[in-house]
Amino acid sequence: MAEVLVVTSKVKEAVKAQGCNTASDAVEALSAKVNQMVKDAAERAKANGRKTVRGVDF
């Protein structure tokens, strides 16, 4: 697993605000999704001839 890219306490707080509990593997799974989103956005930026990732790349 890659480095965790989300703040565990903030994720747990957001989940709790929805009236749910956070399983032990939830933060790792969310981080994996975020990591993939970053990779995809970087590829879109490169495909458009940029080195800067913008909001529209997500």
PLY file of the C-alpha trace (Angstrom):
ply
format ascii 1.0
element vertex 58
property float x
property float y
property float z
element edge 57
property int vertex1
property int vertex2
end_header
0.00 0.00 0.00
1.19 3.47 -0.84
1.48 6.28 1.65
-1.85 7.29 3.22
-3.06 10.47 1.49
-5.99 11.28 3.75
-6.20 12.44 7.35
-7.60 9.52 9.34
-9.14 11.66 12.07
-10.91 13.86 9.52
-12.27 10.86 7.63
-13.57 9.30 10.84
-15.11 12.64 11.85
-16.88 12.98 8.48
-18.18 9.41 8.62
-19.39 9.92 12.20
-21.20 13.11 11.12
-23.19 10.87 8.77
-24.22 8.67 11.68
-21.90 5.78 10.84
-18.80 4.12 12.22
-15.49 3.72 10.39
-14.16 0.19 9.80
-10.44 -0.41 10.21
-9.90 -0.80 6.45
-11.99 2.19 5.34
-9.26 4.84 5.50
-6.80 2.67 3.57
-9.42 2.00 0.88
-10.26 5.70 0.59
-6.58 6.58 0.36
-6.14 4.07 -2.46
-8.99 5.73 -4.37
-7.48 9.18 -3.80
-4.10 7.92 -4.98
-5.67 6.59 -8.20
-7.54 9.87 -8.71
-4.27 11.80 -8.41
-2.57 9.51 -10.93
-5.49 9.87 -13.36
-5.54 13.67 -12.99
-1.78 13.88 -13.60
-2.17 11.81 -16.76
-4.95 14.12 -18.00
-2.76 17.16 -17.36
0.15 15.57 -19.25
-2.14 14.60 -22.12
-3.14 18.25 -22.38
0.50 19.38 -22.47
0.61 20.66 -18.89
2.66 19.83 -15.83
0.14 21.53 -13.57
-2.82 19.48 -12.34
-5.97 21.60 -12.27
-9.38 21.00 -10.75
-10.80 20.11 -14.14
-8.35 17.19 -14.36
-10.21 15.48 -11.54
0 1
1 2
2 3
3 4
4 5
5 6
6 7
7 8
8 9
9 10
10 11
11 12
12 13
13 14
14 15
15 16
16 17
17 18
18 19
19 20
20 21
21 22
22 23
23 24
24 25
25 26
26 27
27 28
28 29
29 30
30 31
31 32
32 33
33 34
34 35
35 36
36 37
37 38
38 39
39 40
40 41
41 42
42 43
43 44
44 45
45 46
46 47
47 48
48 49
49 50
50 51
51 52
52 53
53 54
54 55
55 56
56 57
